[in-house]
Amino acid sequence: MNRMKLNYSIDLILTVLFLIIAITGFVMLFVIPSGVPRGRYQEYLGITKATWTLIHNRSAILMTVFTGLHLVLHKQWILCATKSIFKKQDSECTID
């Protein structure tokens, strides 16, 4: 897999994980009330609150891993951009 396809795939995965985290977070915050009703599981769309939390947390862990991978793959660009911002002269970097 070439570098462009790898970057695209990782960015796509990060986008999907972000959407999952955002949706599950909003559902848990605004739709499912806090606390536990007596003798019942809290459900929304047939999914218990514990499952919503599990999906949310696991997606957040995966997003952290893929964000780290994204930063490693873009390390050269980050270094080049940082150098060009903080140097007084125009410096050109070549990024593979």
N, C-alpha and C positions, 0 to 999 in steps of 0.2 A: 504494500500500500504506500503510495507516495505521500509526501509531507502535507500537501494541500488536502487530500482526502482524509488523512488522519486528523488534521485540525478541524475540518468540517464535521467529521463524525463526533469528535469530542465536544465541539460547540453545540451540536444538535442534541447530544445526550444531556449536556448541562442545561439547555433550554427546557427539555422535557422534565428533567428533575426539578428545575425551578418551578415549573407550572404545577407539578404534583405537590411540592412543598407549599406553594401559595394556596392552592385549592384546599388541601387538607387542613392547613392552618386556619383559613377563613371558616371552614365548616366547623372545626372544633371550637373556634372562638365565638362565632355568631349564631350558629345553628343548634349545636348540641349544648344544652345547658350544663353548667358545672354541678358537681355533686352527683350522688347516686340515688335514684328513686328506690323506694323500698321494694325489694324482691324482683326488680327488673333490671335488665341491661338497657343502657341508652343506645338507641339505634338511629341511624339516618341512612336512607336508601338501602336498608337491609344490612348495613355494616355497623358493628358495634363500635363504641367510642374507643375501646382498647385497640381494635383493628385500625381505626383511623390514626390513632397515635403511633402504632407500629409502622404503618406505611409512611407517615410523616417523618419519624425518626430515622428509619432505614434510608429513606430518600435523602435526608440531610447528610447522613454519613457518606453515602455514595457521591453526593454533590461535593463534599469536602475533598474526597479522593480525586475526583475528576478535575476539580479546580486546581489542586496541587499539580496534577499531570499537565493541565493547561499552562500553568505558570512555568513548569520545567521546559515545555516545548517552546515557549515564547521567551525564554531567558535571554537569548541574544538580543532580541528586539527591545526588551525591557532595559537591558544595560545600555544599548545604543541610544535609546530615547532619553534615558536619564542623563547620560553624558552630554548629549546635545542640548538639553535644557539647562544644565548647570555650567556649561563652558561658555566663555565669552565669545570665542571664535566659532564660526560655523564649522562643524566637523561632520564629515560624511561617514556613515557606517554602511557596510555591506551586510545584508541579511540574507542568508541562504533560504 
